[in-house]
Every structure is written in C-alpha cells, then in structure tokens.
Amino acid sequence: MALFMIGFITYGGTLVFYAAIFPRLARNTPHARTLRTTYEAGEISREDYEQEESLEKNRISNISTVGPFSRSVDSRTFTKSHGLGA
C-alpha cells in the first residue's frame, strides 16, 4: 500500500512540473520559433499562426503521453501513421 501511495504522489508531482513547463516547451521548438518569426514578418495571418501553434502544443502533448509506451511500436510506422514526419 505504501508503494502505491508513493507512486501516485510521485506521478502527481511530475504532472505539476510538466504542466508548469509545458508552455515553454511548446514555444521553443524549432518549428514554433520559425513560425513565430514568419508571423512577426507578416507572412502568415494570426489565425494560421494560432492554429499552427495549437498543433505544435498537441504534438508535444502526444509525445509526452505516448513516449513511454512507444517501445512496442516501430517509430517509423507510428510517425507515418500519425502524420508526425516524412
């Protein structure tokens, strides 16, 4: 029972720290930085920027939730089937 409690407390702690750092992670990916400079240069609209930024946040979130379980899935198959790469 004690291990169960320690596990859940530790899991909760990691979620708190992840939630705090998540916005910074999503804003500082190479794609997000390129997107931001493109938006600031006036090459894309605000709506396009917000949509792409939202997709980048979703990508980071998917990596964090799928990452520990992805060993059983070939990474190339997963990447292609989920539209994450070439």
Secondary structure, DSSP 8 states (H G I E B T S, - for coil): -HHHHHHHHHHHHHHHHHHHHHHHHHHTSHHHHHHHHHHHTTSS-HHHHHHHHHHHHHHHHHHHHHGGGGGGS-HHHHHHHTT---
